Amino acid sequence: MMKNIEYTPLPTQQVRALQQGEKDIHGNVPEVHVSPGGGLPCRHCLEHISVGDKFLILSYKPFETTQPYAEQGPIFLHADPCMPYETQDKVPSMYGENERLILRGYGGDERIIYGTGKVVDVPNIESEALHMFQDKNVAFIHARSSTNNCFQFRINRIQI
């Protein structure tokens, strides 16, 4: 069954620039740290950063526009190049069945579509995203941490 949605990480070109020292949305060079483990999600490979691996902390804005709904906040990336998340037809496996994420729909103008935001159990993300996309005004969906509101990944409608 074709689901007509895909789960997308941060664009590789942006990630490589940040890994090479490009400044973040606030004009700061990303901070380099060593992972203690414990669930630091890389927004490019959509895997947890392993204990002992270097990682970046930076402020990220997953929007092209600058307007009141264009949220920005802290994210983690591997400090060294990692492969982009490629299994885009499945919710990233780093999110456990007992976790919850916020899903929020946005219009083509990158503004929130009110009534779409909700906290969703990971096993229900796909069905909730498909339900949100029934509203033709929803151009894309952001998945965010349900505890810290940090951007996790984007869900796109596949145009057929």
PyMOL commands that set and color helices and strands:
alter all, ss='L'
color gray80, all
select helices_A, chain A and resi 12-19+122-132
alter helices_A, ss='H'
color red, helices_A
select strands_A, chain A and resi 5-8+31-34+54-60+73-78+100-106+118-121+140-145+151-157
alter strands_A, ss='S'
color yellow, strands_A
deselect
rebuild
show_as cartoon
